[in-house]
Amino acid sequence: MTSSDQDIRAHVRDRYAAAALTVVAGSGASCCGSSEATQTNCCGPSDAQSAISDIDEGDIFGAALYTPGDTDGLPEEAVLASLGCGNPLPVADLREGERVLDLGSGGGIDVLLSARRVGPTGFAYGLDMTDEMLSLARANAAKAGANNVQFVKGQIEDIPLPDSSIDVVISNCVINLSTDKSAVIGEMFRVLTPGGRLGISDVVAEDQLSPAERAERGSYVRCIAGALSRTEYLDGLTAAGFTDPEVVYTHQVGPGMHASIIRATKPTLSQCCGPDEQAECCAPAAKPDCCGAETGHTTACGCR
């Protein structure tokens, strides 16, 4: 990681730590709640978003993007800490019993909502690099009485979970903050089970915008400057081995910049290996040609 990348990461961490502390301090808690009415009437610069941007962007980022009723019953602090650009849960189509990982889980809103959907036989992990957000998320989980959740400290470029241990990866406007998105995509592929899927909300640039033009439209910490283009996203997912990748714009967050839905699937064993190869499949390091000599890139196969 270059010094510039380190500086960006440190800046992102500091700003999101400040966002968590803003919520913990109760700024805005007197008027902002989880109901649609309170979000519409007064949420905005007084919640966590105020620590990220001095512009009122409550209509394109944050809790207002959830369907009315979705956040009912959640701790107020989880809703106030929402900084996403969408709602990844309907995108992911979560099912009972699944194991879910939220990259950049913040105050825990999507982890808590995921835990509801997967039920007591499922489990929801949240990964975040910021101590203040992790403390807030754990407190929110305790208030919600959620027993099927765990919040883990770490980097989304180096996920501290085993291979093939997750059924669904979600994320809400966080991947754009990484300075090594290919590593993030590769890590998502690694932790997913064969047949596992992505359901992500993120900011995506139109293809004609250069990185410099993206930076002109907003900073890294505001989820703009670091956004991938649509083609870059699709190419990155394909290169990692995902199948059926798609990027669908949902709403504009700046000129040529869009909040988007990103979906993709990790191939099943039957999609990438024949019966003979499956029968002898082993660790790529021990047998690089596990799925056939002509592939040469075992990451695109479920053989582990």
ROTORMI-550521 format. One record per residue: residue in one letter; x, y, z of N, C-alpha, C in turn. Coordinates in steps of 0.05 Angstrom, whole numbers, plus 32768, in hexadecimal, padded with zeros to 4 digits. Layout:
ROTORMI-550521
AXYZXYZXYZ
...
//
This chain:
ROTORMI-550521
M80117FE88000800080008000801280198000
T800C802C7FEE801C80447FEC801580578003
S8026806B80078021807E801C8007808D8017
S800280927FFD7FE980A07FF67FD0808F7FFD
D7FD280747FF87FBD80627FFF7FB98062801E
Q7FCF8061802C7FCE806180497FC1807B8053
D7FC7809180477FBB80AB804F7F9D80AA804A
I7F95809F80337F78809E802E7F6A808C8042
R7F76807580487F698063805C7F6780708077
A7F7C807E807F7F7C808C80997F6780A1809A
H7F6480B080847F5080C580837F3480B98084
V7F2F80A480767F15809780767F0F808D8092
R7F238080809F7F1F807680BA7F18808C80CD
D7F2780A280CC7F2280B980DE7F0680C480DA
R7EFE80C880C27EE380D480BD7ECD80C280C6
Y7ED080A780C17EBB809580CA7EBB809080E8
A7ED2809280F47ED3809281117EC480AA811C
A7EC880C181107EBA80D981187E9C80D68115
A7E9380C880FF7E7780C480FB7E6B80B38112
A7E7A809E811A7E70808D81307E6E809D8149
L7E8280AE814F7E8280BD81677E6C80D28167
T7E6580DC81507E4F80EF814E7E3580E28156
V7E3180C9814E7E1980BB81567E1980B48173
V7E2F80AB817D7E3280A4819A7E2C80BC81AB
A7E3680D481A27E3280EC81B27E1580F581B2
G7E0480E981A17DE880F081A07DE18108818F
S7DF48110817E7DED8127816C7DD7811F8159
G7DC1812D815B7DAA8128814A7D9781138155
A7D9E8107816B7D8D80F181757D7280FB8180
S7D70811481867D57811F81907D41811F817B
C7D48812081627D338122814E7D34810D8139
C7D4A810081347D4C80EC811F7D4780D08129
G7D3580C3811D7D2E80A781257D2E8095810E
S7D23807D81127D23806980FC7D0A806B80EB
S7CF7807C80F27CDF807E80E27CE3808F80CA
E7CD3808A80B57CD6809A809D7CD280B780A2
A7CBF80BE80B37CB880DA80B87CD080E980C4
T7CDD80DE80D87CF380EC80E47D0B80EE80D2
Q7D1080D980C27D2680DB80AF7D2180F1809B
T7D0980F380917D038107807D7D0481238088
N7CFA812780A07CF7814280AB7D10814E80B7
C7D22813D80C27D38814A80D07D53813C80CE
C7D55812480C47D6F811780C37D80812480AD
G7D9A812380B17DAB812F809D7DC5813880AA
P7DCA815280AA7DE3815C80B47DE9815680D1
S7DD4814E80E17DD9814980FE7DE0812B8103
D7DDE811980EF7DE480FD80F47E0080F780EB
A7E0780DE80E77E2280D680E17E2C80E280C7
Q7E1A80E880B57E2280F3809B7E30810E809E
S7E2B811C80B47E37813680B87E55813480BD
A7E5E811C80C67E7B811880CA7E8A811180B0
I7E7A8109809C7E86810180827E858118806E
S7E708128806F7E6D813D805B7E5F81558067
D7E67816D805E7E59818580687E42818D8055
I7E3B817A80437E25817E80317E0E816C803A
D7DF58177803A7DDE816780427DD78154802B
E7DDE813A802E7DDA812680197DC781108023
G7DB5811780357DA3810380417D9180F5802D
D7D8D810280167D7B80F580027D8A80E17FF0
I7DA580E17FF17DB380CE7FE07DC580BB7FF0
F7DCA80C180097DD980AF801B7DCA80AD8035
G7DCD809680427DC38093805D7DA980848060
A7D9C808680777D858076807F7D6D807B806E
A7D6B809280617D53809880517D5080858039
L7D65807780337D658065801B7D5980498022
Y7D528044803B7D46802B80427D27802D803F
T7D1B801780387CFE801680357CF1801C8050
P7CDC802D80507CCE803380697CC680198078
G7CCD801880917CC7800080A17CDF7FED80A4
D7CF27FEE80927D097FDC80937D197FE080AE
T7D1B7FF980B67D2C7FFE80CE7D1C7FFF80E8
D7D027FFA80E77CF27FF980FF7CFE7FE58113
G7D007FEE812C7D0A7FDC81417D287FDC8144
L7D377FE881327D547FEA81357D5B80008148
P7D727FFD81567D7B801381677D7E802D8156
E7D76804381627D78805C81547D948062814B
E7DA8805A815B7DC4806081537DCC8051813A
A7DC1803A81367DC8802B811D7DBE80398105
V7DA6804581077D9A805480F17DA9806E80EC
L7DAF807C81027DBE809580FF7DDA809280F3
A7DE6807B80F77E01807680ED7E01806C80D0
S7DEA806980C47DE9806080A87DF580748095
L7E08806A80857E16807C80727E1680718056
G7E05805D80517E06804F80377DF9805E8021
C7DFA805380097DEE805F7FF17DD8804D7FE6
G7DCE803B7FF77DB8802A7FEE7DB080178004
N7DA280027FFD7D9A7FED80107DA27FD28003
P7DB97FC6800B7DC27FAE7FFD7DB27F958003
L7DA17F9580177D937F7D801F7D807F72800A
P7D6F7F827FFE7D5E7F777FE97D6F7F6E7FD1
V7D857F7B7FCC7D977F747FB67DA27F587FBB
A7DA97F527FD47DB57F387FDB7DA17F227FDD
D7D877F287FE07D727F147FE27D797EFF7FF8
L7D7D7F0980107D867EF780267D717EE3802D
R7D7A7ECB80347D687EB4803B7D6F7EA98056
E7D5B7E9D80637D5F7E92807D7D767E7E807D
G7D867E8080927D9C7E6D80967DB67E758089
E7DB77E8B80797DCF7E92806B7DE37EA1807E
R7DFC7EA080767E117EAF80837E187EC78072
V7E177EDE807F7E197EF880707E317F07807B
L7E407F14806A7E567F2680727E517F418066
D7E517F5680787E4E7F72806F7E6A7F7F8071
L7E747F87805A7E8E7F9580597E8B7FB3805F
G7E987FBC80737E967FD8807C7E7B7FDC808A
S7E777FCD80A07E5D7FCB80AC7E557FE380BD
G7E677FF680C27E60800F80D07E51800A80EA
G7E3B801880EE7E2B801681067E1A7FFD8108
G7E1A7FED80F37E0E7FD380F57DF27FD080E9
I7DE87FE580DC7DCC7FE380D27DC77FCC80BF
D7DD97FC780AC7DD57FB280997DDA7F9680A5
V7DEB7F9580B87DF07F7B80C67DD77F7480D6
L7DCC7F8780E47DB47F8180F47D9C7F7A80E3
L7D997F8880CC7D837F8180BA7D887F6680AD
S7DA17F5F80A77DA87F45809C7DA27F2F80B0
A7DA97F3480CA7DA47F2080DE7D867F1980E1
R7D757F2D80DD7D587F2980DD7D517F1680C6
R7D5C7F1B80AF7D537F0C80977D5D7EF08097
V7D767EEB80A17D807ECF80A07D767EBF80B8
G7D6C7ECC80CC7D5F7EBE80E27D737EB180F5
P7D6A7EA381097D7B7E97811E7D8E7E818113
T7D877E7580FC7D997E6180F17DAE7E6D80DF
G7DAC7E8780D97DC07E9580C97DD27EA580DB
F7DE57EB480CE7DF87EC480DD7E017EDC80CC
A7E057EF380D97E0D7F0B80CB7E277F1680D7
Y7E3C7F1980C77E557F2580CF7E577F4180C5
G7E627F5280D57E697F6D80CC7E877F7280CE
L7E937F7C80B97EB07F8180B97EB57F9F80B7
D7EC57FAA80C97ECB7FC780C87EE67FCC80D3
M7EF47FE180C97F0F7FE780D27F0F7FFC80E8
T7EF8800780EF7EF7801D81027EED8015811D
D7EFE801881317EF78010814D7EDD801D8156
E7EDA803781507EC2804581597EA9803A814D
M7EAA803481337E92802881267E8D800C8131
L7EA17FFC81367E9E7FE281417E917FE3815D
S7E997FF5816D7E8E7FF981887E7080008186
L7E6A801381737E4F801B816F7E3E80048165
A7E487FF581527E397FDE81477E347FC9815C
R7E477FC3816C7E437FAE81817E2F7FB88196
A7E2F7FD1819C7E1B7FDC81AF7DFF7FDB81A2
N7DFE7FE081887DE47FDF817B7DD97FC2817A
A7DEB7FAF81757DE37F9381757DD97F8A8190
A7DE67F9381A57DDD7F8D81C07DC17F9981C6
K7DBD7FB181BD7DA37FBE81C17D8D7FB081B1
A7D957FA681997D817F9881887D7C7F7B8191
G7D8D7F7181A37D8A7F5681AC7D917F428196
A7DA37F4A81847DAB7F38816E7DC17F258177
N7DBB7F0C81777DCE7EF781807DDD7EEA8169
N7DD47EEE81507DE07EE181397DF07EF48129
V7E007F0581377E117F1981297E2C7F198137
Q7E407F2181277E5B7F2681327E687F3C8122
F7E747F4F81307E837F6581237EA17F608126
V7EAF7F6081107ECB7F59810F7EDB7F718105
K7EF27F7581117F047F8B81087F167F8080F2
G7F197F9080DD7F2B7F8880C77F287F9980AF
Q7F387F93809B7F377FA280817F287F92806D
I7F197FA0805C7F0A7F9280477F1C7F878032
E7F357F9080317F497F85801E7F557F6B8028
D7F507F6480417F5C7F4D804E7F487F428063
I7F337F36805A7F1D7F2E806B7F267F18807E
P7F227F1C80987F2B7F0880AC7F177EF180B1
L7F0F7EE5809B7EFC7ECE809C7F077EB8808A
P7EFF7E9F808F7F0A7E89807F7EFF7E888063
D7F0D7E7980517F037E7580367EE87E678037
S7ED77E6E80237EBD7E61801F7EAD7E5F8038
S7EAC7E7480487E9D7E7480617E847E858061
I7E7F7E94804B7E697EA7804A7E577EA18032
D7E3D7EA380367E2A7E9F80207E247EB88010
V7E247ECF801D7E1E7EE980107E2F7EFF801B
V7E3C7F0E800A7E4A7F2680127E3A7F3E800A
I7E357F50801D7E287F6A80187E3B7F80801F
S7E357F9880157E457FB0801C7E347FC88013
N7E377FDD80227E277FF5801D7E38800E801B
C7E41801380027E50802C7FFC7E6B802C800B
V7E798016800A7E93801480187EAA800C8005
I7EA47FFB7FF27EBA7FF17FE07EC780087FD2
N7EB8801D7FCB7EC480357FBE7ED980427FD0
L7ED8803E7FEA7EEC804A7FFC7F07803C7FFC
S7F0880237FF27F2180147FF27F34801F7FDC
T7F4D801E7FE27F6180257FCE7F6C800D7FBF
D7F627FF57FC67F6A7FDC7FB87F517FCC7FB3
K7F417FD47FA07F277FC77F9B7F2A7FAB7F90
S7F3F7FA57F817F437F8A7F777F487F777F8E
A7F557F807FA37F597F6F7FBA7F3F7F6A7FC8
V7F2E7F7E7FCA7F147F7B7FD77F037F677FC7
I7F027F697FAD7EF27F577F9D7EFD7F3A7F9F
G7F187F387F9F7F247F1D7FA27F1D7F117FBD
E7F1D7F217FD27F167F177FED7EF97F0F7FEF
M7EE77F1E7FE27ECB7F167FE27EC87EFB7FD5
F7ED67EF77FBE7ED57EDD7FB17EDF7EC77FC3
R7EF57ECC7FD17F017EB87FE27EEE7EAE7FF8
V7EE17EC180067ED17EB9801D7EB67EAE8016
L7EAD7EB37FFD7E937EA87FF57E947E8A7FF0
T7E7F7E7C7FF77E7D7E607FF07E787E5E7FD2
P7E7E7E487FC57E767E447FA97E587E487FA7
G7E4F7E587F947E337E5F7F917E2B7E777FA2
G7E3D7E827FB27E387E9A7FC27E357EB27FB1
R7E2B7EC87FBC7E257EDF7FAB7E2B7EF97FB9
L7E2D7F0E7FA87E307F297FB27E167F387FAF
G7E107F4A7FC27DFA7F5D7FC07E037F777FCC
I7E0D7F897FBB7E1C7FA07FC47E0E7FBA7FBA
S7E0F7FCE7FCB7E087FEA7FC37E237FF97FC3
D7E2880087FAE7E4180187FAD7E3D802F7F99
V7E4F80427F9B7E4F80587F877E60804F7F6F
V7E5680537F577E63804B7F3F7E6380627F2B
A7E7A80667F1D7E7D807C7F0A7E7580727EEE
E7E6B80847EDE7E66807E7EC27E81807B7EB4
D7E82806A7EA07E9C80627E947EAC80797E89
Q7E9F808E7E807EAE80A37E737EBE80B57E87
L7EB980B27EA17EC680C37EB57EE180B77EBC
S7EF680C77EBA7F1180BF7EC27F1280C17EE1
P7F2780B47EEC7F2A80B77F097F2C80D47F13
A7F3A80E47F037F3C81017F0A7F20810E7F0A
E7F1081087EF67EF581137EF57EE4810A7F0C
R7EE780F17F157ED880E77F2C7EE180F77F45
A7EFB80FC7F487F04810A7F5F7EFA81277F60
E7EF581337F487EEA814E7F477ECE814F7F52
R7EC081397F527EA481387F5A7EA081337F78
G7EB6812B7F867EB381267FA27ECC81187FAD
S7ECF81187FC77EE6810D7FD37EE480EE7FD6
Y7EFA80E27FDE7EFA80C67FE47EE780BF7FFB
V7EE980CF80107ED980C980287EBB80CD8023
R7EB480DC800F7E9880DF80087E8F80CA7FF3
C7E9F80B67FEF7E98809F7FDE7E9680A57FC1
I7EA480BA7FB87EA380C37F9C7EBE80BE7F8D
A7ED380C97F987EED80C97F897EF780AC7F85
G7EF1809A7F977EFC807F7F947EEA806C7F85
A7ED480757F7A7EC180637F6D7ECC80577F54
L7EC7803E7F507ECD80317F367EB980397F21
S7EC180377F087EAD803A7EF27E9E801F7EF0
R7E8880207EE17E7880087EDD7E887FF27ED0
T7E977FF97EBB7EA77FE57EAD7EBD7FDA7EC0
E7ECA7FEB7ECF7EDF7FE37EE27ED47FCF7EF6
Y7EBC7FD57F007EAF7FC27F137EAA7FA77F06
L7E9D7FA77EEF7E977F8E7EE17EB07F7E7EDB
D7EC47F8C7ED17EDD7F7E7ECA7EEB7F737EE3
G7EEA7F827EF97EF67F787F117EE97F5F7F1C
L7ECE7F5F7F1B7EBF7F477F257EC57F2F7F13
T7EC67F337EF97ECB7F1D7EE67EE77F137EEA
A7EFA7F247EED7F167F1C7EF07F1A7F0B7F0A
A7F0A7F117F1E7F0D7F027F377F007EE67F36
G7EEF7EE27F217EE37EC87F1E7EC57EC87F21
F7EB87EDF7F277E9B7EE17F2B7E8D7EDD7F10
T7E757ED27F117E647ED07EFA7E4C7EE27EFC
D7E407EE87EE57E287EF87EE37E2A7F137EF2
P7E407F217EEF7E427F3B7EFD7E307F4F7EF0
E7E247F617F007E147F777EF67E177F8F7F08
V7E157FA67EFC7E157FC07F0A7DFD7FD07EFF
V7DEB7FD67F117DD37FE47F0A7DD17FFF7F19
Y7DD080157F0B7DCE802F7F187DB280327F26
T7DB2803E7F3E7D9980437F4C7D9280607F4D
H7DA580717F567D9F808E7F567DBA809D7F54
Q7DB880B67F4A7DD080C67F467DD980D37F60
V7DF380D27F647DFF80DF7F7C7E1180F67F74
G7E1580FA7F5A7E25810F7F4F7E26810D7F31
P7E2F81217F237E30811F7F067E4081067EFC
G7E3380F47EEF7E4080DC7EE57E4680C77EFA
M7E3C80CB7F137E4280BA7F297E2780AF7F34
H7E2680957F397E0C80897F407E0F80757F57
A7DFC80767F6A7DF980607F7D7DEF80487F6C
S7DF980317F727DF5801A7F607DF180007F70
I7DE47FED7F637DE27FD27F6D7DF67FC17F5E
I7E067FB17F6D7E1A7F9F7F607E147F837F69
R7E117F717F567E0C7F557F5B7E207F447F4C
A7E267F2D7F587E377F197F4A7E367EFF7F5A
T7E3E7EE97F4E7E3D7ECE7F5B7E577EC07F58
K7E5F7EB27F6D7E777EA17F6B7E6E7E867F5F
P7E7D7E7C7F4B7E747E637F3E7E737E4C7F52
T7E617E3A7F4D7E607E217F5C7E757E0E7F51
L7E7B7DF97F5F7E8F7DE57F557E877DDA7F3A
S7E6D7DD57F377E657DC97F1E7E677DDC7F06
Q7E697DF67F0C7E6C7E0A7EF67E897E0C7EEC
C7E9C7E047EFC7EB87E097EF37EC97DF07EF3
C7EC07DDA7EFF7ED07DC27F007EC07DAA7EF6
G7ECD7D997EE77EC07D807EDF7EC17D6C7EF6
P7EB37D557EF37EB27D417F097ECD7D377F11
D7EDF7D327EFE7EF97D277F057F097D3C7F15
E7F087D557F0C7F167D6A7F1A7F0B7D6E7F36
Q7EF17D6D7F397EE47D717F537EED7D5B7F66
A7EEF7D437F5C7EF67D2C7F6E7F127D2F7F79
E7F247D3C7F6A7F407D3F7F737F477D5B7F7C
C7F337D6B7F807F387D887F867F467D8B7FA1
C7F5A7D9D7FA17F697DA27FBA7F727DBF7FB9
A7F827DC77FCD7F8A7DE27FCF7F9A7DEB7FB7
P7F947E037FAC7FA27E0D7F947FC07E0C7F97
A7FCA7E127FAF7FE77E127FB27FF37DF77FAE
A7FE47DE27FB57FEE7DC77FB27FEA7DBB7F97
K7FD57DC57F897FCF7DBB7F6E7FC47DD17F5D
P7FD57DE17F517FCC7DF87F417FB97DF17F2A
D7FBB7DD97F207FAA7DD27F097F917DC37F12
C7F897DC87F2A7F727DBA7F367F5A7DB97F23
C7F547DCF7F167F3C7DD07F057F437DCE7EE8
G7F5A7DC47EE17F617DC17EC57F787DD27EBE
A7F8B7DC77EB07FA47DD57EAA7FA07DEF7E9B
E7F8B7DF07E8B7F887E077E797F7D7E1F7E88
T7F727E1C7EA07F677E347EAE7F7D7E457EB9
G7F8F7E387EC97FA67E467ED47F9F7E5A7EEA
H7F857E607EEF7F7E7E737F047F687E667F15
T7F717E597F2A7F5E7E497F3A7F4A7E5B7F49
T7F4F7E757F4C7F3D7E867F5A7F227E877F4D
A7F217E817F337F077E827F247EF77E687F28
C7F027E567F387EF47E3C7F3C7EEF7E397F5A
G7EDA7E2A7F607ED47E257F7C7EE67E117F89
C7EF97E057F7B7F0A7DF17F877F1C7DFD7F9C
R7F1A7DF37FB47F2A7DFE7FCB7F357DE77FDB
//
